[in-house]
């Protein structure tokens, strides 16, 4: 599984530098003099708090000009750990010194220490009592994460699991998993530093993901096509689905024809899928000031409702819709649907 860690030059340079020089035991370091710009991790202008995978608690406090500063309350027994603050990709990371070797070795996701991201995604202590993790075992079937209370889901494709780790267990979990890291560091056996104990190979934040049409269109080169004057103008595209919400800002004035082939009363989309697909095909992006424009915003959209208000339909409805689309001159027919005996 590719690591979701953002491997920016700043992170690698900072982590490797810290690893090279070593970190002497010290009390929790206060925040640096230059707070980083905020991504509004909590209620704007208010302090926010989050527990790291190490069990240490970080508090972000407003520092003026939309910026935040971090202070750390170490977990019990970790009072002599040093904490480093780094600005990366516009966010603030708080790195405990004993996590640095694992970060440098790619065994630990740096996003687990991006305190602004954690709070912005709802993992702050006022909103969540758990921290979502993805772990990869050293060997399939290892159970070194049993001490993490909470829900879990096996992920056999990566030889690991997804866990909702109770924050009250994190300090003990980290202490158990990094015992050999600490021992190797004390004996200066650098080759042994970057490994977990307890049968775990790697740990990632189970980060939140969201639909992002502004990124998907860029990935297929749509903006370059638009700039060249290719936006679907003059092309009829039939969307055979659950109908359409013709009042949606992205589709207002975009529907050339609509036909109902179901037992439902009309072509209105009461299920939601058809509107989503139609906007992906040819929405204007008006609802997002153009940032989530459809692939072909100049195309003529023909809407065939072939699935009813419950999201299901009959093959005969689909066939009738395809016949209609062809008769109306559609050169593209989109059908995001399928059934039992279907390759859809």
WOHU-V592583 format. One record per residue. N is the residue number from 1. RES is the residue in one small letter. PHI is phi in radians with two decimals (* if undefined). BURIAL is + if it has 9 or more other ideal C-beta (glycine too) atoms within 8 Angstrom, else -. Layout:
n=N res=RES phi=PHI burial=BURIAL
n=N res=RES phi=PHI burial=BURIAL
//
This chain:
n=1 res=x phi=* burial=-
n=2 res=x phi=-1.10 burial=-
n=3 res=x phi=-1.24 burial=+
n=4 res=x phi=-1.39 burial=+
n=5 res=x phi=-1.11 burial=+
n=6 res=x phi=-1.35 burial=+
n=7 res=x phi=-1.49 burial=-
n=8 res=x phi=-1.38 burial=-
n=9 res=x phi=-1.07 burial=-
n=10 res=x phi=-1.12 burial=+
n=11 res=x phi=-1.14 burial=+
n=12 res=x phi=-1.10 burial=+
n=13 res=x phi=-1.08 burial=-
n=14 res=x phi=-1.13 burial=+
n=15 res=x phi=-1.17 burial=+
n=16 res=x phi=-1.13 burial=+
n=17 res=x phi=-1.09 burial=-
n=18 res=x phi=-1.14 burial=+
n=19 res=x phi=-1.15 burial=+
n=20 res=x phi=-1.17 burial=-
n=21 res=x phi=-1.50 burial=-
n=22 res=x phi=1.37 burial=-
n=23 res=x phi=-2.26 burial=+
n=24 res=x phi=-1.42 burial=-
n=25 res=x phi=-1.02 burial=-
n=26 res=x phi=-2.77 burial=-
n=27 res=x phi=-1.20 burial=-
n=28 res=x phi=-0.95 burial=+
n=29 res=x phi=-1.36 burial=+
n=30 res=x phi=-1.26 burial=-
n=31 res=x phi=-1.11 burial=+
n=32 res=x phi=-1.19 burial=-
n=33 res=x phi=-1.31 burial=-
n=34 res=x phi=-2.02 burial=-
n=35 res=x phi=-1.07 burial=+
n=36 res=x phi=-1.57 burial=+
n=37 res=x phi=-1.06 burial=-
n=38 res=x phi=-1.52 burial=+
n=39 res=x phi=-1.75 burial=+
n=40 res=x phi=0.91 burial=-
n=41 res=x phi=-1.16 burial=+
n=42 res=x phi=-2.44 burial=+
n=43 res=x phi=-1.10 burial=-
n=44 res=x phi=-0.98 burial=-
n=45 res=x phi=1.48 burial=-
n=46 res=x phi=-2.10 burial=-
n=47 res=x phi=-1.26 burial=-
n=48 res=x phi=-2.41 burial=+
n=49 res=x phi=-2.35 burial=+
n=50 res=x phi=-2.55 burial=+
n=51 res=x phi=-1.64 burial=+
n=52 res=x phi=-1.39 burial=+
n=53 res=x phi=-1.07 burial=+
n=54 res=x phi=-1.38 burial=+
n=55 res=x phi=1.58 burial=+
n=56 res=x phi=-1.27 burial=+
n=57 res=x phi=-1.91 burial=+
n=58 res=x phi=-1.95 burial=+
n=59 res=x phi=-1.99 burial=+
n=60 res=x phi=-1.78 burial=+
n=61 res=x phi=-2.13 burial=+
n=62 res=x phi=-1.04 burial=-
n=63 res=x phi=-2.15 burial=-
n=64 res=x phi=1.52 burial=-
n=65 res=x phi=0.98 burial=-
n=66 res=x phi=1.22 burial=-
n=67 res=x phi=-1.93 burial=+
n=68 res=x phi=-2.24 burial=+
n=69 res=x phi=-2.07 burial=+
n=70 res=x phi=-1.94 burial=+
n=71 res=x phi=-2.20 burial=+
n=72 res=x phi=-2.10 burial=+
n=73 res=x phi=-1.96 burial=-
n=74 res=x phi=-1.11 burial=+
n=75 res=x phi=-1.17 burial=+
n=76 res=x phi=-0.95 burial=-
n=77 res=x phi=1.53 burial=-
n=78 res=x phi=-2.03 burial=+
n=79 res=x phi=-1.13 burial=-
n=80 res=x phi=-1.73 burial=-
n=81 res=x phi=-1.29 burial=+
n=82 res=x phi=-1.61 burial=+
n=83 res=x phi=-2.07 burial=+
n=84 res=x phi=-1.94 burial=+
n=85 res=x phi=-1.91 burial=+
n=86 res=x phi=-2.29 burial=+
n=87 res=x phi=-1.67 burial=+
n=88 res=x phi=-2.41 burial=+
n=89 res=x phi=0.92 burial=-
n=90 res=x phi=1.38 burial=-
n=91 res=x phi=-2.13 burial=+
n=92 res=x phi=-1.96 burial=+
n=93 res=x phi=-1.96 burial=+
n=94 res=x phi=-1.98 burial=+
n=95 res=x phi=-1.92 burial=+
n=96 res=x phi=-1.20 burial=+
n=97 res=x phi=-1.07 burial=+
n=98 res=x phi=-1.38 burial=+
n=99 res=x phi=-1.61 burial=+
n=100 res=x phi=-1.03 burial=+
n=101 res=x phi=-1.05 burial=+
n=102 res=x phi=-1.23 burial=+
n=103 res=x phi=-1.12 burial=+
n=104 res=x phi=-1.11 burial=+
n=105 res=x phi=-1.51 burial=+
n=106 res=x phi=1.32 burial=-
n=107 res=x phi=-1.53 burial=+
n=108 res=x phi=-2.40 burial=+
n=109 res=x phi=-1.35 burial=+
n=110 res=x phi=-1.09 burial=+
n=111 res=x phi=-1.14 burial=+
n=112 res=x phi=-1.15 burial=+
n=113 res=x phi=-2.05 burial=+
n=114 res=x phi=-1.47 burial=+
n=115 res=x phi=-1.14 burial=+
n=116 res=x phi=-1.20 burial=+
n=117 res=x phi=-1.13 burial=+
n=118 res=x phi=-1.02 burial=+
n=119 res=x phi=-1.24 burial=+
n=120 res=x phi=-1.09 burial=+
n=121 res=x phi=-1.54 burial=-
n=122 res=x phi=1.57 burial=-
n=123 res=x phi=-1.74 burial=+
n=124 res=x phi=-1.14 burial=+
n=125 res=x phi=-1.19 burial=+
n=126 res=x phi=-1.38 burial=-
n=127 res=x phi=-1.99 burial=-
n=128 res=x phi=-2.54 burial=+
n=129 res=x phi=-1.67 burial=-
n=130 res=x phi=-2.32 burial=+
n=131 res=x phi=-2.14 burial=+
n=132 res=x phi=-1.38 burial=+
n=133 res=x phi=-2.24 burial=+
n=134 res=x phi=-2.07 burial=+
n=135 res=x phi=-2.08 burial=+
n=136 res=x phi=-2.01 burial=+
n=137 res=x phi=-1.43 burial=+
n=138 res=x phi=-1.18 burial=-
n=139 res=x phi=-2.39 burial=-
n=140 res=x phi=-1.03 burial=-
n=141 res=x phi=1.73 burial=-
n=142 res=x phi=-1.06 burial=+
n=143 res=x phi=-2.17 burial=-
n=144 res=x phi=-1.26 burial=+
n=145 res=x phi=-1.94 burial=+
n=146 res=x phi=-1.09 burial=-
n=147 res=x phi=-1.25 burial=-
n=148 res=x phi=-1.49 burial=+
n=149 res=x phi=-1.24 burial=-
n=150 res=x phi=2.29 burial=+
n=151 res=x phi=-1.26 burial=-
n=152 res=x phi=-2.47 burial=+
n=153 res=x phi=-2.38 burial=-
n=154 res=x phi=-1.11 burial=-
n=155 res=x phi=-2.18 burial=+
n=156 res=x phi=-1.16 burial=-
n=157 res=x phi=-1.14 burial=-
n=158 res=x phi=-1.97 burial=-
n=159 res=x phi=1.15 burial=+
n=160 res=x phi=-2.69 burial=+
n=161 res=x phi=-2.80 burial=+
n=162 res=x phi=-1.78 burial=+
n=163 res=x phi=-2.32 burial=+
n=164 res=x phi=-1.76 burial=+
n=165 res=x phi=-1.42 burial=+
n=166 res=x phi=-1.08 burial=+
n=167 res=x phi=-1.09 burial=+
n=168 res=x phi=-1.22 burial=-
n=169 res=x phi=-1.70 burial=+
n=170 res=x phi=-1.13 burial=+
n=171 res=x phi=-1.06 burial=+
n=172 res=x phi=-1.16 burial=+
n=173 res=x phi=-1.07 burial=+
n=174 res=x phi=-1.10 burial=+
n=175 res=x phi=-1.08 burial=+
n=176 res=x phi=-1.21 burial=+
n=177 res=x phi=-1.28 burial=+
n=178 res=x phi=-1.90 burial=+
n=179 res=x phi=-1.04 burial=+
n=180 res=x phi=-1.32 burial=+
n=181 res=x phi=-1.12 burial=+
n=182 res=x phi=-1.11 burial=+
n=183 res=x phi=-1.12 burial=-
n=184 res=x phi=-1.14 burial=+
n=185 res=x phi=-1.14 burial=+
n=186 res=x phi=-1.18 burial=-
n=187 res=x phi=-1.67 burial=-
n=188 res=x phi=1.04 burial=-
n=189 res=x phi=-1.60 burial=-
n=190 res=x phi=-1.04 burial=-
n=191 res=x phi=-1.21 burial=-
n=192 res=x phi=-1.74 burial=-
n=193 res=x phi=-1.22 burial=+
n=194 res=x phi=-1.52 burial=+
n=195 res=x phi=-2.47 burial=+
n=196 res=x phi=-1.53 burial=+
n=197 res=x phi=-1.78 burial=+
n=198 res=x phi=1.17 burial=+
n=199 res=x phi=1.44 burial=+
n=200 res=x phi=-1.69 burial=+
n=201 res=x phi=-1.70 burial=-
n=202 res=x phi=-2.52 burial=+
n=203 res=x phi=-2.37 burial=+
n=204 res=x phi=-2.13 burial=+
n=205 res=x phi=-1.26 burial=+
n=206 res=x phi=-1.44 burial=-
n=207 res=x phi=-1.28 burial=+
n=208 res=x phi=-1.29 burial=-
n=209 res=x phi=-2.17 burial=-
n=210 res=x phi=-2.42 burial=-
n=211 res=x phi=-1.10 burial=-
n=212 res=x phi=-2.49 burial=-
n=213 res=x phi=-1.18 burial=+
n=214 res=x phi=-1.17 burial=+
n=215 res=x phi=-1.61 burial=-
n=216 res=x phi=-1.16 burial=-
n=217 res=x phi=-1.15 burial=+
n=218 res=x phi=-1.17 burial=+
n=219 res=x phi=-1.15 burial=-
n=220 res=x phi=-1.73 burial=-
n=221 res=x phi=1.43 burial=-
n=222 res=x phi=-1.06 burial=+
n=223 res=x phi=-1.01 burial=-
n=224 res=x phi=-1.15 burial=-
n=225 res=x phi=-1.16 burial=+
n=226 res=x phi=-1.06 burial=+
n=227 res=x phi=-1.09 burial=-
n=228 res=x phi=-1.47 burial=-
n=229 res=x phi=1.55 burial=-
n=230 res=x phi=-1.82 burial=-
n=231 res=x phi=-2.33 burial=+
n=232 res=x phi=1.58 burial=+
n=233 res=x phi=-1.02 burial=-
n=234 res=x phi=1.50 burial=-
n=235 res=x phi=-1.78 burial=+
n=236 res=x phi=-1.62 burial=+
n=237 res=x phi=-2.06 burial=+
n=238 res=x phi=-1.68 burial=+
n=239 res=x phi=-1.88 burial=+
n=240 res=x phi=-1.75 burial=+
n=241 res=x phi=-2.77 burial=+
n=242 res=x phi=-1.67 burial=+
n=243 res=x phi=1.69 burial=+
n=244 res=x phi=-2.72 burial=+
n=245 res=x phi=-1.62 burial=+
n=246 res=x phi=-1.21 burial=+
n=247 res=x phi=-1.61 burial=-
n=248 res=x phi=-1.06 burial=+
n=249 res=x phi=-0.93 burial=-
n=250 res=x phi=-1.30 burial=+
n=251 res=x phi=-2.07 burial=+
n=252 res=x phi=-1.05 burial=+
n=253 res=x phi=1.37 burial=-
n=254 res=x phi=-1.70 burial=+
n=255 res=x phi=-1.53 burial=+
n=256 res=x phi=-1.43 burial=-
n=257 res=x phi=-2.59 burial=-
n=258 res=x phi=-2.53 burial=+
n=259 res=x phi=-2.41 burial=+
n=260 res=x phi=-1.80 burial=+
n=261 res=x phi=-2.04 burial=+
n=262 res=x phi=-1.91 burial=+
n=263 res=x phi=-1.51 burial=-
n=264 res=x phi=-1.25 burial=+
n=265 res=x phi=-1.25 burial=-
n=266 res=x phi=-2.75 burial=-
n=267 res=x phi=-1.58 burial=+
n=268 res=x phi=-1.14 burial=+
n=269 res=x phi=-1.47 burial=+
n=270 res=x phi=-1.81 burial=-
n=271 res=x phi=-1.88 burial=+
n=272 res=x phi=1.86 burial=-
n=273 res=x phi=-1.19 burial=+
n=274 res=x phi=-1.10 burial=+
n=275 res=x phi=-1.14 burial=+
n=276 res=x phi=-1.01 burial=-
n=277 res=x phi=-1.16 burial=+
n=278 res=x phi=-1.06 burial=+
n=279 res=x phi=-1.22 burial=+
n=280 res=x phi=-1.14 burial=+
n=281 res=x phi=-1.23 burial=+
n=282 res=x phi=-2.55 burial=+
n=283 res=x phi=-1.21 burial=+
n=284 res=x phi=-1.44 burial=+
n=285 res=x phi=1.42 burial=+
n=286 res=x phi=-1.05 burial=+
n=287 res=x phi=-1.23 burial=-
n=288 res=x phi=-2.17 burial=-
n=289 res=x phi=0.98 burial=-
n=290 res=x phi=1.59 burial=-
n=291 res=x phi=-1.31 burial=-
n=292 res=x phi=-2.06 burial=+
n=293 res=x phi=-1.23 burial=+
n=294 res=x phi=-1.23 burial=+
n=295 res=x phi=-1.11 burial=+
n=296 res=x phi=-2.21 burial=+
n=297 res=x phi=-1.20 burial=+
n=298 res=x phi=-1.74 burial=+
n=299 res=x phi=-1.26 burial=+
n=300 res=x phi=-1.54 burial=-
n=301 res=x phi=-1.62 burial=+
n=302 res=x phi=-1.93 burial=+
n=303 res=x phi=-1.84 burial=+
n=304 res=x phi=-1.93 burial=+
n=305 res=x phi=-1.47 burial=+
n=306 res=x phi=-1.97 burial=+
n=307 res=x phi=-2.16 burial=+
n=308 res=x phi=-1.30 burial=+
n=309 res=x phi=-1.15 burial=-
n=310 res=x phi=-1.64 burial=-
n=311 res=x phi=1.52 burial=-
n=312 res=x phi=-2.17 burial=-
n=313 res=x phi=-2.85 burial=+
n=314 res=x phi=-2.05 burial=-
n=315 res=x phi=-1.05 burial=-
n=316 res=x phi=-1.13 burial=-
n=317 res=x phi=-1.13 burial=+
n=318 res=x phi=-1.16 burial=+
n=319 res=x phi=-1.06 burial=-
n=320 res=x phi=-1.10 burial=+
n=321 res=x phi=-1.15 burial=+
n=322 res=x phi=-1.14 burial=+
n=323 res=x phi=-1.10 burial=-
n=324 res=x phi=-1.09 burial=+
n=325 res=x phi=-1.07 burial=+
n=326 res=x phi=-1.14 burial=+
n=327 res=x phi=-1.13 burial=-
n=328 res=x phi=-1.49 burial=+
n=329 res=x phi=1.51 burial=-
n=330 res=x phi=-1.18 burial=+
n=331 res=x phi=-1.66 burial=-
n=332 res=x phi=-2.32 burial=+
n=333 res=x phi=-2.15 burial=+
n=334 res=x phi=-1.80 burial=+
n=335 res=x phi=-2.31 burial=+
n=336 res=x phi=-1.60 burial=-
n=337 res=x phi=-2.73 burial=+
n=338 res=x phi=-3.02 burial=-
n=339 res=x phi=-2.50 burial=-
n=340 res=x phi=-1.05 burial=-
n=341 res=x phi=-1.71 burial=-
n=342 res=x phi=-2.55 burial=-
n=343 res=x phi=-1.58 burial=-
n=344 res=x phi=-1.40 burial=-
//
